[in-house]
Amino acid sequence: MFLDRDGVIIDDVHYLSRLEQIHLIPGAGSAIRRLNEAGIPVVVVTNQSAVAQGIIEESFVANAHALLEELLQRENARIDRFYYCPHHAEKGRDPYRVDCSCRKPAPGMLLAAAQDMGLDLSRSWIIGDKLSDLEAGAAVGCRTILVRTGHGMEVKLPANSASLNLQGTVPTIGEAVELFTKRNSQPNAA
C-alpha cells in the first residue's frame, strides 16, 4: 500500500516546516496498523518541493519522518519505507530545480520502492488526496483511492476517471483501508 503523507496520514499545513505541525489525521494510526497486521507493506511516497524552494532542508524531511514513525509506534503502527521527491521543475534552487521522474504524478518513487522492496505494482494500491497521487499510481498499474481529507476535499475528478484505476472516493484513510480490505477479500481480487 502506497500512501501520500500530507493530507492522508498527517494534517496538510501547506509546506510543513516545523515538527510541532505534525499531527496524525484521526484514524490514520489504526488504519496503518490494520495494514501492518495483514502483512501489507506500507510505503509513504511524498512530494517535498519545500526542499527545492529552500523552505526546508532534506534533514528536516528525515526528522519529520522520524517523528511520524514515533507517533505511529504509539498506535502500534509502522511505515515500512519512506520515499520523497525534493525536486521542482520551475521553483527553487539547484540542484533541486530539475524536471525529475520522481515528482508525482511521475511514478519514480513507486518504481524505486518496487525495485527496492520487490513489490508487484499490479497488486499494489495507492491512497492519496490529490489527482497527482492517483495518476502516479495508475501510471504503473496500481489501484487508486481518493480520500477527502487534505486537498481531497477540493479534488474534482475527470468525467472519465477510468485511466486513474479509481476504486473509490472515501472520507478518510480508515475508510480507504476498509475498501482495500473488502476488495482484496473477494474471490479473484488482486
C-alpha positions in Angstrom: 0.0 0.0 0.0 1.4 3.3 -1.1 0.3 6.3 1.0 0.7 10.0 0.4 1.8 11.7 3.6 0.4 15.3 3.9 -3.4 15.3 3.8 -3.6 11.5 4.1 -1.6 10.5 7.2 -0.9 13.9 8.8 -2.6 17.2 8.5 -1.7 19.2 5.5 -0.3 22.5 6.7 1.0 23.8 3.3 4.8 23.4 3.4 5.4 21.6 6.7 8.4 23.3 8.2 8.2 22.7 12.0 8.0 19.4 13.8 5.2 20.7 16.1 3.0 21.0 13.0 2.9 17.2 12.6 -0.4 15.7 13.8 -1.9 12.4 12.7 -5.2 12.6 11.0 -7.7 10.9 13.3 -7.9 7.2 12.4 -4.6 7.2 10.4 -2.7 5.2 13.0 -5.3 2.5 13.4 -5.7 2.2 9.6 -2.0 1.7 9.1 -1.9 -0.8 11.9 -4.6 -2.8 10.1 -2.4 -2.9 7.0 0.6 -3.9 9.2 -1.4 -6.7 10.9 -2.5 -8.0 7.4 1.2 -8.2 6.4 0.8 -5.5 3.7 3.9 -3.4 3.1 3.2 0.3 3.8 5.2 2.8 1.8 5.0 6.6 2.0 5.5 8.5 -1.3 5.5 12.2 -0.8 6.4 15.3 -2.9 8.6 17.7 -0.8 9.2 20.7 -3.1 9.8 22.8 0.0 13.3 21.4 -0.2 13.8 22.8 -3.7 12.3 26.1 -2.6 14.7 26.4 0.3 11.9 26.4 2.9 13.3 23.2 4.5 16.4 21.1 4.2 16.4 17.4 3.4 17.5 16.8 7.0 14.1 18.2 8.1 12.3 15.7 6.0 14.2 12.9 7.7 13.4 14.4 11.2 9.7 14.7 10.2 9.6 11.1 9.2 11.3 10.0 12.4 8.6 11.9 14.4 5.9 10.4 12.3 7.3 6.9 13.0 7.3 7.8 16.7 3.7 8.9 16.6 2.6 5.8 14.7 4.6 3.5 17.1 2.4 4.9 19.9 -0.6 3.3 18.0 1.3 0.1 17.3 1.6 1.0 13.6 4.6 1.5 11.3 5.7 2.6 7.9 8.0 0.1 6.1 9.7 2.7 3.9 9.6 6.4 3.1 10.3 7.9 -0.3 10.2 11.6 -1.1 10.9 13.9 -4.0 12.8 17.1 -3.1 12.6 18.4 -6.7 10.5 21.0 -8.6 10.9 21.8 -12.3 10.1 25.5 -12.1 10.6 26.6 -8.5 13.7 26.7 -6.3 17.4 26.2 -6.2 20.0 24.0 -7.7 20.5 21.0 -7.6 16.8 20.5 -6.8 15.3 22.6 -9.6 15.0 19.8 -12.2 12.3 18.0 -14.1 12.6 14.6 -12.5 11.0 11.3 -12.8 10.1 11.0 -9.1 7.8 14.0 -8.5 4.2 12.8 -8.6 2.4 12.5 -11.0 5.5 10.8 -12.3 5.8 7.3 -10.9 9.5 7.3 -10.0 9.1 6.8 -6.2 6.7 3.9 -6.8 9.1 2.3 -9.2 12.0 2.8 -6.8 10.0 1.2 -4.0 9.0 -1.7 -6.2 12.7 -2.3 -7.1 14.0 -1.9 -3.6 11.3 -3.9 -1.9 10.4 -6.5 -4.5 6.8 -5.2 -4.8 4.3 -6.2 -7.5 2.9 -2.9 -8.7 -0.1 -4.6 -10.4 -1.1 -5.9 -6.9 -0.4 -2.6 -5.2 -2.7 0.3 -4.3 -2.2 4.0 -3.6 -4.2 6.2 -1.3 -4.0 9.9 -2.0 -5.7 13.3 -1.6 -4.6 14.7 -5.0 -5.0 13.7 -8.6 -1.2 13.6 -8.9 -1.2 10.7 -6.3 -3.8 8.8 -8.3 -2.0 9.5 -11.6 1.3 8.2 -10.3 -0.3 5.0 -9.1 -2.3 4.5 -12.2 0.8 5.0 -14.4 2.3 1.8 -13.0 -0.8 -0.2 -12.8 -1.8 0.4 -9.1 -5.4 0.6 -8.0 -6.2 4.0 -6.5 -8.3 5.5 -3.8 -9.0 9.2 -3.3 -9.5 10.4 0.3 -11.4 13.6 1.0 -9.0 14.7 3.7 -6.3 17.3 2.9 -6.6 18.6 -0.6 -9.1 15.7 -1.4 -12.0 17.9 -0.3 -11.3 20.1 -3.4 -10.4 17.5 -6.0 -12.7 17.3 -9.0 -12.4 14.0 -10.7 -12.4 14.0 -14.5 -15.6 12.9 -16.2 -13.9 9.7 -17.3 -11.7 8.6 -14.5 -11.1 5.0 -15.8 -7.5 5.9 -16.6 -7.0 6.5 -12.8 -7.9 2.9 -12.0 -10.0 4.5 -9.2 -11.6 2.0 -6.8 -13.4 4.6 -4.8 -13.6 8.0 -3.1 -13.9 7.9 0.6 -13.8 10.4 3.6 -10.6 9.2 5.3 -7.7 6.7 5.2 -9.7 4.5 7.6 -12.5 4.0 5.0 -9.8 3.6 2.3 -8.2 0.7 4.2 -11.7 -0.8 4.7 -12.4 -0.6 1.0 -9.0 -2.1 0.2 -9.6 -5.0 2.7 -13.1 -5.6 1.3 -11.9 -5.7 -2.3 -9.0 -7.9 -1.5 -11.1 -10.4 0.3 -13.3 -11.0 -2.7 -12.6 -14.0 -4.9 -10.3 -13.3 -7.8 -9.2 -10.0 -6.3 -5.7 -8.9 -6.9 
